[in-house]
Amino acid sequence: MTKLRIVSVLAAAVLAMALFAAVASAQGVTVFTGTVTLGGAAAPAGTAVNVTSQDGTVIGTGTTGADGLAADQYRIDIQATAALENQTVNVNAVGNSQTVQATAVFNANRVLTVNLDAVVPPTPTPTPAPTATPISGEKGDKGDKGADGLNGTNGLNGAAGAAGADGANGANGAAGANGAAGAAGANGAAGSAGSQGPSGPQGAEGEDGSSVIGILGIILGAVALVGAGGAVMMAMGNRRA
């Protein structure tokens, strides 16, 4: 009976020591650290990272570039507990979709390096609000005239266009009317003397010269008579005076 009691006490002591060791091993801090890339490039400082359990409960949060770390490096310190020991947890770049879900097995008093590779999700296209169908009814009153708008400023003149190509040659015009007659030209210079013409035919034979002398004598006698008569008339006039 005494031996049975001793064995029971020893067994209880061993069990107590095992439980103490398990509890002791679950105490302390586990550190998660690593780098974050977004779309193949290093993430900027301030990118949020969290650690979650399999049911989505957040058990630790942090940001890249904090406490002197590189801009794309994060560190999250998590208090170890028996409930977390040996559990698989997720590490996420908050707000970004990851190509592969990063995971790690939680162990107390460890530094776990988990690098994250994520892509920035595309900006969702906003859904246009549905257009309300107008309800037919009576026509409303005409609204008041709005205030006059401000005069706009004159726009700048555009640059001058390039010169156009030369046009094709036009068709020939119709012939003009005849001009007025010009003034008479000056007399031309006298022509040179012509060559001597041929000799004319011989003239008829002249009358006898004695008859000509007789006629001349009669004429001279008549002149003398007229002169004498004039002298007599002048003399008689002088006497009467």
C-alpha positions in Angstrom: 0.0 0.0 0.0 2.8 2.4 0.8 4.6 1.6 -2.5 1.4 2.3 -4.4 1.2 5.7 -2.7 4.8 6.5 -3.6 4.2 5.6 -7.3 1.1 7.8 -7.4 3.0 10.7 -5.9 5.9 10.3 -8.4 3.4 10.1 -11.3 1.6 13.2 -10.2 5.0 15.0 -9.9 6.0 13.9 -13.4 2.7 15.1 -14.9 2.9 18.4 -13.1 6.5 19.0 -14.4 5.3 18.1 -18.0 2.5 20.5 -17.8 4.8 23.2 -16.4 7.2 22.6 -19.2 4.4 22.9 -21.8 3.1 26.1 -20.3 6.6 27.5 -20.0 7.4 26.7 -23.6 4.3 28.6 -24.7 5.3 31.8 -23.0 7.4 34.6 -24.7 7.3 36.5 -28.0 7.3 35.3 -31.6 8.6 37.7 -34.3 7.3 37.7 -37.9 9.5 39.6 -40.4 10.2 39.7 -44.1 9.9 41.9 -47.2 6.9 43.0 -49.3 6.7 43.4 -53.1 3.8 44.9 -54.9 3.5 44.1 -58.6 7.2 43.0 -58.7 8.5 46.2 -57.1 9.5 46.9 -53.5 6.6 48.1 -51.5 6.6 51.7 -50.2 7.1 52.5 -46.5 3.8 52.3 -44.6 2.4 49.3 -46.4 0.2 47.4 -43.8 0.8 43.8 -43.0 -1.1 41.5 -40.6 -1.0 38.0 -39.2 -4.3 36.1 -38.9 -5.4 32.7 -37.6 -7.2 30.3 -39.9 -10.6 31.7 -38.9 -9.6 35.2 -40.0 -8.9 36.6 -36.5 -6.1 39.2 -36.6 -3.4 38.3 -34.0 -0.8 40.9 -35.0 -0.4 44.0 -37.2 2.5 46.2 -38.5 3.8 48.4 -41.3 6.8 48.3 -43.6 9.6 50.8 -42.9 8.8 51.2 -39.2 11.4 51.4 -36.4 14.4 52.0 -38.8 13.6 49.0 -41.1 14.0 49.2 -44.8 11.0 50.7 -46.7 9.8 47.3 -47.9 10.5 45.4 -44.6 8.1 44.7 -41.8 8.3 43.3 -38.2 5.4 42.1 -36.1 5.9 40.9 -32.5 3.1 38.5 -31.2 2.8 37.3 -27.6 2.9 33.5 -27.7 0.2 31.5 -26.1 -0.6 27.8 -25.8 -3.6 28.3 -28.1 -1.4 29.6 -30.9 1.4 27.0 -30.5 1.9 24.9 -33.7 -1.0 26.6 -35.5 -0.7 27.5 -39.2 -1.3 31.3 -39.5 -1.6 33.5 -42.6 0.5 36.6 -43.3 -1.1 39.2 -45.5 -0.4 42.5 -47.3 -3.5 44.4 -46.3 -5.6 45.7 -49.1 -3.6 43.8 -51.8 -4.2 40.4 -53.4 -1.3 37.9 -53.0 -0.2 35.6 -55.8 0.2 32.8 -53.1 -1.2 33.0 -49.6 1.9 33.3 -47.3 1.7 31.0 -44.2 3.8 30.0 -41.2 3.6 27.5 -38.3 3.5 29.5 -35.0 6.1 28.5 -32.5 6.9 30.4 -29.3 10.2 32.4 -29.0 11.0 32.2 -32.7 11.8 34.6 -35.5 9.8 33.6 -38.5 10.8 35.1 -41.9 7.8 35.3 -44.3 8.3 37.3 -47.5 5.1 38.5 -49.2 4.5 38.8 -53.0 1.3 40.8 -53.8 -0.3 42.8 -56.6 -2.3 46.0 -56.4 -5.9 45.2 -57.2 -7.3 47.2 -60.1 -9.5 50.2 -59.3 -13.1 49.1 -59.5 -15.2 50.8 -62.1 -18.0 52.7 -60.3 -21.5 51.4 -61.2 -23.6 54.3 -62.5 -26.6 55.1 -60.4 -29.9 53.9 -62.0 -31.8 56.6 -63.8 -35.2 57.2 -62.1 -38.2 56.9 -64.4 -40.0 60.2 -64.4 -43.6 60.1 -63.2 -46.0 61.7 -65.6 -48.0 64.5 -64.2 -48.8 68.1 -64.7 -46.2 70.4 -66.2 -44.4 72.4 -63.5 -44.0 76.2 -63.6 -41.2 77.6 -65.6 -38.1 78.3 -63.5 -36.6 81.7 -62.9 -34.0 82.9 -65.3 -30.5 82.1 -64.2 -27.9 84.7 -63.5 -25.9 85.9 -66.5 -22.6 84.1 -67.0 -19.2 85.8 -66.9 -17.8 86.8 -70.2 -15.2 84.4 -71.4 -11.7 85.5 -72.3 -10.7 85.7 -76.0 -8.9 82.6 -77.1 -5.4 82.9 -78.7 -5.3 83.0 -82.4 -4.2 79.8 -84.0 -1.0 79.5 -86.0 -1.2 80.6 -89.7 -1.8 77.7 -92.0 0.8 76.6 -94.6 0.6 78.2 -98.1 -1.5 76.2 -100.5 -0.2 74.7 -103.8 -0.3 76.8 -107.0 -3.5 76.5 -109.0 -3.5 75.3 -112.6 -3.0 77.8 -115.4 -6.3 79.4 -116.6 -7.6 79.1 -120.2 -6.5 81.6 -122.9 -8.8 84.7 -123.1 -10.8 85.7 -126.2 -9.0 87.9 -128.8 -9.5 91.7 -128.2 -11.3 94.1 -130.6 -9.3 95.9 -133.3 -7.8 99.1 -132.1 -8.6 102.6 -133.6 -6.7 103.7 -136.8 -3.4 105.4 -136.2 -2.5 109.0 -137.2 -1.2 109.6 -140.8 2.5 109.0 -141.1 5.0 111.8 -142.1 5.7 112.3 -145.9 8.5 110.1 -147.1 11.7 111.5 -148.5 11.8 112.6 -152.2 12.7 109.8 -154.4 15.9 109.9 -156.6 15.7 111.4 -160.1 14.5 109.0 -162.7 16.5 108.2 -165.8 16.1 110.4 -168.9 13.0 109.6 -171.0 13.2 108.9 -174.8 13.2 112.0 -177.2 9.8 113.2 -178.3 8.7 113.5 -181.9 9.8 116.4 -184.0 7.5 119.5 -183.7 5.7 121.2 -186.7 7.5 123.8 -188.7 7.2 127.4 -187.2 5.8 130.4 -189.0 8.0 133.0 -190.8 9.7 135.4 -188.5 8.8 138.5 -190.5 5.2 138.2 -189.5 6.1 138.0 -185.9 8.1 141.2 -186.2 5.2 143.0 -187.8 2.9 142.1 -185.0 5.4 143.4 -182.4 5.7 146.6 -184.3 1.9 147.1 -184.2 1.9 146.5 -180.4 4.7 148.9 -179.8 3.0 151.6 -181.8 -0.2 151.2 -179.8 1.7 151.5 -176.6 3.3 154.7 -177.8 0.0 156.2 -178.7 -1.5 155.5 -175.3 1.5 157.1 -173.7 1.3 160.2 -175.8 -2.4 160.6 -175.0 -1.8 160.3 -171.3 0.8 163.0 -171.5 -1.6 165.4 -173.3 -4.2 164.8 -170.7 -1.9 165.5 -167.8 -0.7 168.8 -169.5 -4.3 170.0 -170.0 -5.0 169.3 -166.3 -2.1 171.3 -165.2 -3.3 174.3 -167.2 -6.8 174.3 -165.8 -5.4 174.4 -162.4 
